Amino acid sequence: MTFSDLGLSQALVKAVEEKGYTKPSPIQEKAIPHILEGKDILASAQTGTGKTAGFTLPVLQYLSETKHPKYRPLRALVLTPTRELAAQVYDNVREYSKYVNIKPAVVFGGVKPASQIATLRRGVDILVATPGRLLDLHAQKAVSFKRVDVLILDEADRMLDMGFVRDINKIISFMPAKRQNLLFSATFSKEIKKLASGILRNPVEVETARQNSTAKKVTHKVFKVDKKKKTEVTVKLIKDNNWNQVLIFTRTKHGANRLTKNLLKAKISAAAIHGNKSQAARTKALKNFKDNSIRILVATDIAARGLDIPLLPHVINYELPNVPEDYVHRIGRTGRAGAAGEAISLVCSEETEYQNEIEKLLKEKLETKIIEGFEPTDTAPPKRAATQSKSSFGKKKKKTNANAQNNSTDNSKKNKPKRKPHFKGKKPANTSGRGRTGAPKKKRF
Ligand code: AMP
């Protein structure tokens, strides 16, 4: 099967060939023909499967083959949960549209809106956007959704997690009822199906991977280690193996900063990427990591969502996530586009429960080892930790995840007595994760 066999035009085929793609990935093979036919799609695809080209190529074909008024109203809108993902999708759209007469643009928060407004005013065919900034621009009349023919929700599960559902519905309310809708999501949960049923019409369901499955070529390893030894072990792993490109996940922003500082002290080049960093700092850290100017990128879950770093060989979970699905998202950063990868988790006694939940979700046991010289000494999980972690994995896991992020900021800002990371998932008495109106709080990372 070739890209031409899928019905794509020569101009688009030429652009993907220049990217070095020799044949369509499974998601592209399954989704592209349906999208070209104008059908709605509900696609469950792992990160790293080539889903971006899966929706971008047929939409570009539609846009380039359809007449539009001279003033170029917006005709296709891609919504993404994070700025980084928006920037990445936009880069792809630009590359794939090299040989067609299409004007793409991107808008996201964290930067001044003036140049975004100017770009939109000049006319844009396809826009990649994060929901918050897009609504701000719409309120300023910088963009209209009245001529939108195709709506794409990328990483819809994360948009739900981040409380964007009201923004999404508001944006949709300004669009024509008759349009094509494409919903892409890493997981195919009940919540996603509910969102989908309100937006999609007779969608074709495209599933390329088992729910919550991890990339096939990724090897998982767990090293049992004392909490206070984790930094030392991280440095040892990087130095002994001479790893040059490692993405490390911490559970909190504060933890990401602390680890980055310690890596720099150990003469390992590193930068942190999280919600408290400016957009310029985030972009610079990602660029330096991608072009190998730095060896390590330390990230929190939400900041890392959507990062496309081709052929990333190693991911280290400095701490396990307190929401098991996040493990799948994290390790989706390695073994991308069929390449082999290694996911290493440093697990202390307090995190045993998290490991169990992850194994339950993956339906497989993670290979667990002990590093010589770093044998764990505190093996029994403290009583409170065990009780607490249960609630983190309970039904309210999404809210608790949001609280975990908020708490990390609060703790570092207000200098409150430090709580252990696994307590951060606890739902405090009066903070339900919702605002006064009952609307989910938005978190823009
Ligand atoms: P995505 O899942 O869209 O984030 O894509 C993951 C990576 O796969 C990106 O680096 C793409 O450039 C790459 N990719 C997308 N489609 C193909 C393809 N057909 N063959 C090889 N690589 C691809």
Residues whose N, C-alpha, C, O or C-beta is under 5 A from the ligand:
A	BS01	AMP	Y21 T22 K23 P24 S25 Q46 T47 G48 T49 G50 K51 T52 A53 D308 P310 A337
